[in-house]
Amino acid sequence: MGGARSRGVRTVAGVMLAGLLAAACADGDVRPQAAATGTPPRTGELTWGTCPEPSEAEAQVWGAAEHRPAYARHAARLRCGTLTVPADWTAPQGRRLELAVAILPSTGDGPAEPLALNPGGPGVSGRLMPIGIASGGARALLDRYDLVGLDVRGTGRSGPATCPAAESLDAGPQPAAPTHRTARAYWNRLARAHTTCAEADPAQLASLTTTNAAHDLDALRRALRAPRLHYYGVSWGTSLGATYRTLFPTHSGRTLLESVVSPDPDLRGLLDGVTRAREQRFEHFTAWLAARSDRYDLGTTADEVRTRLLALRERLTTRPLRTSDGTYGRVETDQYLDAEPADRAVAGAALSALARGRAPAGDGDGKPRAAAPPLVAPFAGTALLCSQVTHAASFAEQWSAYGERRTAYPVLGATRPMFPGSGEVPGTSTCAGLPAPERPPVEPGRADGPLLLVAHRDEVITPLPWARAMRARTGGSLLVVGDGEHGGMAGGGCAGRIVEFFAGAEGAAAEGGVCEP
């Protein structure tokens, strides 16, 4: 989801990532007609335009660097336009928005149907996601689908919502654990910034909901004259997809939701779930290190490794290791303890060096690495998320929940949960100062089209239990990918399962399926 993007999220972006195709559907030519010159577009109308030149961030994130020839080939075929929608779907005659749309036409010989894509965030620009998908392992989707990219309202080129006061807010250097005073001070500053922005345009803020975004999807389906809309969403995009299926069950086609967000909207429960998953991942890491004691010399049993690593962290908290390469204290140690499965060898080597009083070699310095430029609209993403969660507005509740997590999860409970609802300072929330949504989020339900939920076995941003909980509400099948990525299926060895599912192959939707990439 939003915030700091994991290596897995960047993997998805590298193979996934300015309208539209004339495709023959059941009721004829679905190409929208351009509005007459000088005539304002009507609500629900899709108007063609010139594809804008992609920004540097768009080109990097959606695959120009990794797949330059394929990227250029697909970009030349892209069709771009704007879809006019109401700002508030309960008042369709009021203020209107223009949403940026891009479609990559199918290369198949037969009739094509639209497959809408969303990369999550919330707030990530998804307009160029069709090029990323077509440049990677799931490129065969183009044989039968028009790949549809959309900048969700408030993001990308769809009237981006900004809040400079909040987006420029600097939490400052973080101690090992914040105090009540420092957390409350950050909460108050963020709340003031959000309140200022909310008061500047309350109607815009109120319009940034997942429910409205789902109505936008169905307006796009109608503009395409498609009887149903197929959908592939990742991370927060799973909330959008589940909401769309629930609101428009008879118009939902084949739906794949990967790295599934919990159907339970309680923010406290969401942050607890993420922290629990990270704690479990650490326990798996200690067993992994113990099995390689001859290499890392941190213990021969998981319990021995755990004891030694926590003692090491305590020592570096009180007496950081200062070297010419940098300082290694509590923050750096926690980063190693929280290693993803794919990074265990690097983290193990770094912890082994620190245990001997030495600085980690090479890249193992515990510092964040430069990532591709983000495509996230932070304020829009915050608003979209906070329209979906409850128990987010009270500092007292967030701080109390943080204290309970520190007790329940002694290894990583004091660190910031890897979920966008968590504030930059642990014990706070990105929803500080935002008004409660006018209407509750949509409870996920069942729909007509086939549904495949995909979870990554060891990931922690959207843990596997969340996919199981969603399945209990929505039905469908569950596919577990045997890695720790967040939304990395289209860029790994299981990409073919995406193609199989949308082709209608029974094996991809098998009950309790597993794919080892």
C-alpha positions as CSV (number, residue, x, y, z in Angstrom):
1,M,0.0,0.0,0.0
2,G,1.0,3.6,0.3
3,G,3.8,5.2,2.3
4,A,7.3,3.7,2.0
5,R,7.0,1.2,-0.8
6,S,8.5,-2.2,-0.3
7,R,10.8,-4.0,-2.8
8,G,7.9,-6.2,-3.7
9,V,5.7,-3.2,-4.6
10,R,8.5,-1.8,-6.8
11,T,8.7,-5.3,-8.5
12,V,5.1,-5.1,-9.4
13,A,5.5,-1.6,-10.8
14,G,8.5,-2.7,-12.9
15,V,6.4,-5.2,-14.7
16,M,2.9,-3.7,-14.4
17,L,2.5,0.4,-15.0
18,A,-0.7,8.4,-21.6
19,G,-8.4,6.8,-24.7
20,L,-9.5,3.8,-25.9
21,L,-9.8,0.7,-28.1
22,A,-12.5,0.1,-30.7
23,A,-13.4,-3.4,-29.5
24,A,-16.3,-5.4,-30.7
25,C,-18.4,-6.4,-27.7
26,A,-21.8,-8.0,-27.6
27,D,-23.6,-4.8,-28.3
28,G,-21.4,-3.4,-31.0
29,D,-18.6,-0.8,-31.4
30,V,-17.6,0.3,-27.9
31,R,-15.4,3.3,-29.0
32,P,-16.6,6.4,-27.2
33,Q,-17.3,9.4,-29.4
34,A,-15.5,12.7,-28.8
35,A,-17.6,15.5,-27.5
36,A,-18.5,18.3,-30.0
37,T,-16.1,21.2,-30.0
38,G,-17.0,23.7,-27.4
39,T,-19.5,21.5,-25.8
40,P,-18.8,20.6,-22.2
41,P,-18.6,16.8,-21.7
42,R,-21.7,15.2,-20.1
43,T,-21.4,13.0,-17.0
44,G,-20.4,9.5,-18.0
45,E,-18.9,10.6,-21.3
46,L,-15.5,9.5,-22.4
47,T,-13.6,12.1,-24.5
48,W,-10.6,11.3,-26.5
49,G,-7.4,13.3,-26.3
50,T,-3.7,13.1,-27.0
51,C,-1.6,10.9,-24.7
52,P,0.6,13.1,-22.6
53,E,4.3,12.4,-22.5
54,P,5.0,10.2,-19.4
55,S,6.8,11.8,-16.6
56,E,10.2,10.4,-15.5
57,A,8.6,8.7,-12.5
58,E,5.9,7.1,-14.7
59,A,8.5,5.9,-17.2
60,Q,10.7,4.4,-14.5
61,V,8.0,2.8,-12.4
62,W,6.0,1.3,-15.2
63,G,8.9,-0.4,-17.0
64,A,10.7,1.9,-19.4
65,A,14.0,1.2,-17.8
66,E,13.6,-2.6,-17.5
67,H,11.7,-3.2,-20.7
68,R,12.5,-0.3,-22.9
69,P,11.8,-1.8,-26.4
70,A,8.5,-3.3,-25.2
71,Y,7.6,-0.1,-23.3
72,A,8.1,2.0,-26.4
73,R,6.1,-0.4,-28.6
74,H,3.1,-0.5,-26.3
75,A,3.2,3.3,-25.6
76,A,2.8,4.0,-29.3
77,R,-0.4,2.0,-29.3
78,L,-1.9,3.6,-26.2
79,R,-5.3,5.4,-26.5
80,C,-6.0,8.2,-24.0
81,G,-9.0,10.1,-22.9
82,T,-10.9,11.6,-20.0
83,L,-14.0,10.3,-18.3
84,T,-16.4,12.9,-16.8
85,V,-18.0,11.8,-13.5
86,P,-19.8,13.5,-10.6
87,A,-17.7,14.5,-7.6
88,D,-20.4,13.0,-5.5
89,W,-22.4,10.1,-6.9
90,T,-25.3,10.8,-4.6
91,A,-25.6,14.3,-6.2
92,P,-24.9,13.5,-9.9
93,Q,-25.9,17.0,-11.1
94,G,-23.4,18.8,-9.0
95,R,-19.7,19.3,-9.3
96,R,-17.9,17.2,-11.9
97,L,-14.4,15.6,-12.2
98,E,-12.4,14.5,-15.2
99,L,-10.6,11.2,-14.8
100,A,-7.6,10.3,-16.9
101,V,-8.0,7.0,-18.7
102,A,-5.6,5.0,-20.9
103,I,-6.3,1.8,-22.8
104,L,-3.9,-0.6,-24.4
105,P,-5.9,-2.4,-27.2
106,S,-5.9,-6.1,-27.4
107,T,-3.6,-7.7,-30.0
108,G,-5.9,-10.7,-30.4
109,D,-8.0,-11.5,-33.4
110,G,-11.3,-12.0,-31.6
111,P,-13.6,-9.7,-29.7
112,A,-12.0,-8.1,-26.6
113,E,-13.4,-7.1,-23.3
114,P,-12.1,-4.5,-20.9
115,L,-9.8,-5.5,-18.0
116,A,-9.4,-2.7,-15.6
117,L,-6.2,-2.5,-13.6
118,N,-5.3,-0.8,-10.3
119,P,-1.9,-0.8,-8.6
120,G,-3.1,0.2,-5.1
121,G,-1.4,2.7,-2.8
122,P,-3.9,4.0,-2.2
123,G,-3.2,7.0,-4.4
124,V,-0.8,5.4,-7.0
125,S,-1.3,6.6,-10.5
126,G,-2.5,3.6,-12.5
127,R,-3.0,5.1,-15.9
128,L,0.1,3.5,-17.4
129,M,-0.2,0.2,-15.6
130,P,-1.4,-1.5,-18.9
131,I,2.1,-0.9,-20.4
132,G,3.7,-2.4,-17.3
133,I,1.5,-5.5,-17.5
134,A,2.0,-5.9,-21.3
135,S,5.8,-5.6,-20.9
136,G,6.1,-8.4,-18.3
137,G,5.2,-11.9,-17.5
138,A,1.4,-11.5,-17.9
139,R,1.7,-10.0,-21.4
140,A,-0.5,-12.7,-22.8
141,L,-3.5,-10.9,-21.3
142,L,-3.4,-8.7,-24.4
143,D,-4.5,-11.7,-26.5
144,R,-8.0,-11.3,-25.3
145,Y,-8.4,-8.1,-23.2
146,D,-8.1,-4.4,-23.7
147,L,-6.0,-3.4,-20.7
148,V,-7.6,-0.3,-19.0
149,G,-5.6,2.0,-16.8
150,L,-7.2,4.8,-14.7
151,D,-5.9,7.5,-12.4
152,V,-8.3,7.2,-9.6
153,R,-10.0,10.5,-8.6
154,G,-7.6,12.8,-6.8
155,T,-4.5,11.0,-8.2
156,G,-2.2,11.3,-11.2
157,R,-3.9,13.4,-13.9
158,S,-7.3,13.0,-12.4
159,G,-7.5,16.3,-10.5
160,P,-4.8,15.5,-8.0
161,A,-5.7,16.4,-4.4
162,T,-2.8,17.9,-2.5
163,C,-2.2,19.1,1.0
164,P,1.2,20.9,1.0
165,A,1.1,21.5,4.7
166,A,0.8,17.8,5.5
167,E,3.1,16.6,2.7
168,S,5.9,18.8,3.8
169,L,5.6,17.9,7.4
170,D,8.9,16.4,8.7
171,A,8.6,14.0,11.6
172,G,12.3,14.5,12.2
173,P,14.8,11.9,13.4
174,Q,13.0,9.0,15.1
175,P,14.2,7.7,18.5
176,A,14.1,4.0,19.3
177,A,10.6,4.6,20.6
178,P,8.6,7.8,20.7
179,T,7.3,9.3,24.0
180,H,3.7,10.2,24.5
181,R,4.8,13.9,24.3
182,T,6.6,13.6,21.0
183,A,3.9,11.4,19.4
184,R,1.2,13.8,20.6
185,A,3.1,16.8,19.2
186,Y,3.4,15.1,15.8
187,W,-0.3,14.2,15.8
188,N,-1.3,17.7,16.6
189,R,0.8,19.2,13.8
190,L,-0.5,16.7,11.2
191,A,-4.1,17.2,12.4
192,R,-3.7,21.0,12.0
193,A,-2.3,20.5,8.5
194,H,-5.2,18.2,7.5
195,T,-7.8,20.5,9.0
196,T,-6.5,23.4,7.0
197,C,-6.6,21.5,3.8
198,A,-10.0,20.0,4.6
199,E,-11.5,23.5,5.2
200,A,-10.0,24.8,2.0
201,D,-12.1,22.4,-0.1
202,P,-14.3,20.2,2.0
203,A,-16.3,18.9,-1.0
204,Q,-13.2,17.6,-2.7
205,L,-12.1,15.8,0.5
206,A,-15.6,14.3,0.9
207,S,-15.5,13.0,-2.7
208,L,-12.3,11.0,-2.1
209,T,-13.9,7.7,-1.1
210,T,-13.5,4.1,-2.3
211,T,-17.3,4.0,-2.9
212,N,-17.1,6.9,-5.3
213,A,-14.1,5.3,-7.0
214,A,-16.1,2.1,-7.5
215,H,-18.9,4.1,-9.1
216,D,-16.3,5.7,-11.4
217,L,-15.3,2.2,-12.5
218,D,-18.9,1.4,-13.5
219,A,-19.2,4.7,-15.3
220,L,-16.2,3.6,-17.3
221,R,-17.8,0.3,-18.0
222,R,-20.9,2.0,-19.3
223,A,-18.8,4.4,-21.4
224,L,-17.2,1.4,-23.0
225,R,-20.6,-0.1,-23.6
226,A,-19.3,-3.3,-22.0
227,P,-21.8,-5.6,-20.3
228,R,-19.2,-6.5,-17.6
229,L,-15.9,-5.2,-16.3
230,H,-13.0,-7.6,-15.6
231,Y,-10.6,-6.4,-12.9
232,Y,-7.1,-6.9,-11.5
233,G,-6.3,-5.0,-8.4
234,V,-3.3,-5.0,-6.0
235,S,-3.1,-4.0,-2.4
236,W,-5.6,-1.1,-1.8
237,G,-6.8,-2.0,-5.3
238,T,-8.3,-5.1,-3.7
239,S,-10.5,-2.8,-1.6
240,L,-11.6,-1.0,-4.7
241,G,-12.3,-4.3,-6.5
242,A,-14.3,-5.8,-3.6
243,T,-16.3,-2.7,-3.3
244,Y,-17.1,-2.7,-7.1
245,R,-18.2,-6.3,-7.0
246,T,-20.4,-5.6,-4.1
247,L,-22.1,-2.5,-5.5
248,F,-22.3,-3.9,-9.1
249,P,-22.5,-7.7,-8.7
250,T,-24.2,-8.3,-12.1
251,H,-21.6,-6.3,-14.0
252,S,-18.5,-7.9,-12.4
253,G,-16.5,-10.1,-14.7
254,R,-13.5,-12.1,-13.8
255,T,-11.8,-10.5,-10.8
256,L,-8.3,-11.1,-9.4
257,L,-7.4,-9.4,-6.1
258,E,-3.7,-9.7,-5.1
259,S,-2.2,-8.9,-1.7
260,V,-5.7,-8.5,-0.2
261,V,-6.6,-5.8,2.3
262,S,-8.6,-7.0,5.3
263,P,-12.4,-6.6,4.9
264,D,-12.5,-5.4,8.6
265,P,-12.1,-1.6,8.5
266,D,-10.9,-1.1,12.1
267,L,-7.5,0.7,11.9
268,R,-6.4,-0.7,15.2
269,G,-7.0,-4.2,14.1
270,L,-5.2,-3.6,10.8
271,L,-2.1,-2.3,12.5
272,D,-2.2,-5.2,15.0
273,G,-2.4,-7.7,12.1
274,V,0.6,-6.2,10.3
275,T,2.7,-6.2,13.4
276,R,1.7,-9.8,14.2
277,A,2.8,-10.8,10.8
278,R,6.2,-9.0,11.1
279,E,6.7,-10.7,14.5
280,Q,6.0,-14.1,12.9
281,R,8.4,-13.3,10.1
282,F,11.1,-12.6,12.6
283,E,10.6,-15.9,14.3
284,H,11.0,-17.6,10.9
285,F,14.2,-15.6,10.4
286,T,15.7,-16.9,13.6
287,A,15.0,-20.4,12.5
288,W,16.6,-19.7,9.2
289,L,19.7,-18.3,10.9
290,A,20.0,-21.2,13.3
291,A,19.9,-23.6,10.3
292,R,23.0,-21.7,9.0
293,S,24.9,-21.3,12.2
294,D,28.1,-22.3,10.5
295,R,27.8,-19.2,8.3
296,Y,26.4,-16.6,10.6
297,D,27.5,-17.9,14.1
298,L,24.4,-16.4,15.8
299,G,23.2,-19.6,17.5
300,T,22.3,-23.2,16.7
301,T,18.6,-23.0,17.7
302,A,15.9,-20.4,17.0
303,D,15.6,-19.5,20.7
304,E,19.4,-19.1,21.0
305,V,19.5,-16.8,17.9
306,R,16.5,-14.8,19.2
307,T,18.1,-14.2,22.6
308,R,21.4,-13.2,21.0
309,L,19.8,-10.8,18.5
310,L,17.7,-9.1,21.1
311,A,20.7,-8.7,23.4
312,L,22.6,-7.2,20.4
313,R,19.8,-4.7,19.8
314,E,19.8,-3.7,23.5
315,R,23.5,-3.2,23.4
316,L,23.4,-1.1,20.2
317,T,20.5,0.9,21.6
318,T,22.6,2.1,24.6
319,R,26.0,2.0,23.0
320,P,25.7,2.5,19.2
321,L,28.6,1.3,17.0
322,R,30.2,4.3,15.5
323,T,32.4,3.7,12.4
324,S,33.7,5.6,9.5
325,D,30.9,4.1,7.4
326,G,28.2,5.4,9.8
327,T,26.5,4.8,13.1
328,Y,24.6,1.6,13.9
329,G,22.0,1.7,16.7
330,R,18.5,0.7,17.4
331,V,16.9,1.9,14.2
332,E,19.5,0.1,12.0
333,T,19.2,-3.1,14.0
334,D,15.4,-3.1,13.7
335,Q,15.7,-2.8,9.9
336,Y,17.8,-6.0,9.9
337,L,15.5,-7.9,12.3
338,D,12.6,-7.0,10.0
339,A,14.2,-8.4,6.9
340,E,12.1,-9.7,4.0
341,P,12.7,-13.4,3.2
342,A,14.5,-12.4,0.0
343,D,16.9,-10.2,2.0
344,R,17.8,-12.7,4.8
345,A,21.3,-13.4,3.6
346,V,22.2,-9.7,3.6
347,A,20.5,-9.1,6.9
348,G,22.1,-12.2,8.4
349,A,25.6,-11.1,7.3
350,A,25.0,-7.6,8.7
351,L,23.8,-8.9,12.1
352,S,26.7,-11.3,12.3
353,A,29.2,-8.5,11.7
354,L,27.5,-6.2,14.3
355,A,27.6,-9.1,16.8
356,R,31.4,-9.1,16.3
357,G,31.6,-5.3,16.7
358,R,32.2,-4.6,13.0
359,A,30.3,-2.5,10.5
360,P,28.4,-4.6,7.9
361,A,30.2,-4.9,4.6
362,G,29.0,-3.7,1.2
363,D,25.4,-2.6,1.0
364,G,24.5,-3.9,4.4
365,D,24.5,-0.6,6.3
366,G,20.9,-0.7,7.3
367,K,20.1,2.6,5.5
368,P,17.1,2.9,3.2
369,R,17.9,2.6,-0.5
370,A,16.9,5.0,-3.2
371,A,13.7,3.8,-4.9
372,A,12.1,4.8,-8.2
373,P,10.4,8.1,-8.0
374,P,7.0,7.6,-6.3
375,L,3.7,7.9,-8.2
376,V,1.7,8.3,-5.0
377,A,-0.6,11.3,-4.4
378,P,-0.1,11.4,-0.6
379,F,-3.2,13.4,0.4
380,A,-5.5,11.6,-2.0
381,G,-4.2,8.3,-0.8
382,T,-4.7,9.3,2.8
383,A,-8.2,10.4,2.2
384,L,-9.1,7.3,0.2
385,L,-7.7,5.0,3.0
386,C,-9.3,7.0,5.8
387,S,-12.7,6.8,4.1
388,Q,-12.4,3.0,4.6
389,V,-11.2,2.7,8.2
390,T,-12.8,3.3,11.6
391,H,-11.3,4.2,15.0
392,A,-8.8,6.5,13.4
393,A,-9.5,9.9,14.7
394,S,-8.5,9.6,18.4
395,F,-4.9,10.0,19.4
396,A,-5.7,8.5,22.8
397,E,-6.9,5.3,21.1
398,Q,-4.0,5.1,18.7
399,W,-1.4,5.6,21.5
400,S,-3.1,3.0,23.7
401,A,-3.1,0.5,20.9
402,Y,0.6,1.2,20.3
403,G,1.4,0.5,23.9
404,E,-0.5,-2.8,23.7
405,R,1.4,-3.8,20.5
406,R,4.7,-3.1,22.2
407,T,3.8,-5.5,24.9
408,A,2.3,-8.2,22.7
409,Y,5.0,-8.1,20.1
410,P,8.3,-7.3,21.9
411,V,10.6,-7.6,18.9
412,L,9.0,-5.2,16.4
413,G,5.9,-3.8,18.2
414,A,7.7,-0.6,19.0
415,T,8.4,0.2,15.3
416,R,6.1,1.8,12.8
417,P,3.7,-0.8,11.3
418,M,4.1,-1.2,7.6
419,F,0.6,0.0,6.7
420,P,-0.3,3.4,5.3
421,G,-2.8,4.2,8.1
422,S,0.2,4.3,10.5
423,G,1.6,7.8,11.0
424,E,5.3,8.6,10.5
425,V,5.7,8.4,14.3
426,P,4.5,5.1,15.8
427,G,1.4,5.6,17.9
428,T,-0.1,8.1,15.5
429,S,-2.2,7.8,12.4
430,T,-2.2,9.4,9.0
431,C,-5.9,10.1,9.5
432,A,-5.2,12.7,12.2
433,G,-7.4,15.7,11.7
434,L,-9.5,14.3,8.9
435,P,-13.3,14.3,9.4
436,A,-15.1,11.0,9.8
437,P,-16.6,9.8,6.5
438,E,-20.2,10.8,5.9
439,R,-21.1,7.2,5.0
440,P,-19.6,3.9,6.3
441,P,-17.5,1.8,3.9
442,V,-19.2,-0.8,1.8
443,E,-19.3,-4.3,3.5
444,P,-17.7,-6.7,1.0
445,G,-20.1,-9.2,-0.5
446,R,-20.6,-11.7,-3.3
447,A,-21.0,-11.2,-7.0
448,D,-21.6,-13.1,-10.2
449,G,-18.1,-13.2,-11.9
450,P,-15.3,-15.6,-10.9
451,L,-13.1,-14.4,-8.1
452,L,-9.4,-15.3,-7.4
453,L,-7.8,-14.0,-4.2
454,V,-4.0,-14.1,-4.2
455,A,-1.9,-13.9,-1.0
456,H,1.8,-14.1,-0.6
457,R,2.7,-16.5,2.1
458,D,5.3,-14.5,4.1
459,E,4.4,-10.9,3.3
460,V,3.5,-8.5,6.0
461,I,1.9,-5.4,4.4
462,T,-1.3,-7.3,3.7
463,P,-0.8,-10.6,5.6
464,L,-2.2,-14.0,4.4
465,P,-5.0,-14.1,7.1
466,W,-6.6,-11.0,5.5
467,A,-7.1,-12.8,2.2
468,R,-8.7,-15.7,4.1
469,A,-11.0,-13.2,5.9
470,M,-12.0,-11.6,2.6
471,R,-12.7,-14.9,1.1
472,A,-15.1,-15.7,3.9
473,R,-17.1,-12.6,2.9
474,T,-16.8,-12.7,-0.8
475,G,-16.4,-16.4,-1.8
476,G,-14.0,-17.2,-4.6
477,S,-10.8,-19.2,-4.6
478,L,-7.5,-18.5,-2.8
479,L,-4.1,-18.9,-4.4
480,V,-1.1,-18.7,-2.1
481,V,2.2,-17.6,-3.7
482,G,5.2,-19.0,-1.8
483,D,7.2,-15.8,-1.2
484,G,7.2,-12.7,0.9
485,E,6.5,-10.1,-1.8
486,H,3.7,-7.5,-1.7
487,G,1.9,-7.6,-5.0
488,G,4.8,-9.1,-6.9
489,M,2.9,-11.9,-8.8
490,A,2.9,-10.3,-12.2
491,G,6.7,-9.9,-12.0
492,G,7.6,-13.4,-10.8
493,G,7.4,-17.0,-11.7
494,C,3.6,-17.2,-11.0
495,A,2.6,-14.6,-13.6
496,G,1.3,-17.4,-15.8
497,R,-1.4,-18.0,-13.2
498,I,-2.8,-14.6,-13.8
499,V,-3.1,-15.3,-17.5
500,E,-4.7,-18.7,-16.8
501,F,-7.3,-17.2,-14.5
502,F,-8.4,-14.5,-17.0
503,A,-8.4,-17.1,-19.8
504,G,-10.9,-19.1,-17.8
505,A,-8.5,-22.1,-17.1
506,E,-9.8,-24.2,-14.2
507,G,-6.4,-24.9,-12.7
508,A,-5.8,-21.2,-11.8
509,A,-8.9,-21.1,-9.7
510,A,-8.4,-24.4,-8.0
511,E,-9.4,-24.6,-4.3
512,G,-6.5,-24.0,-2.0
513,G,-4.0,-23.5,-4.8
514,V,-0.3,-22.9,-4.2
515,C,2.3,-21.5,-6.6
516,E,6.0,-21.6,-5.9
517,P,7.7,-18.9,-8.0
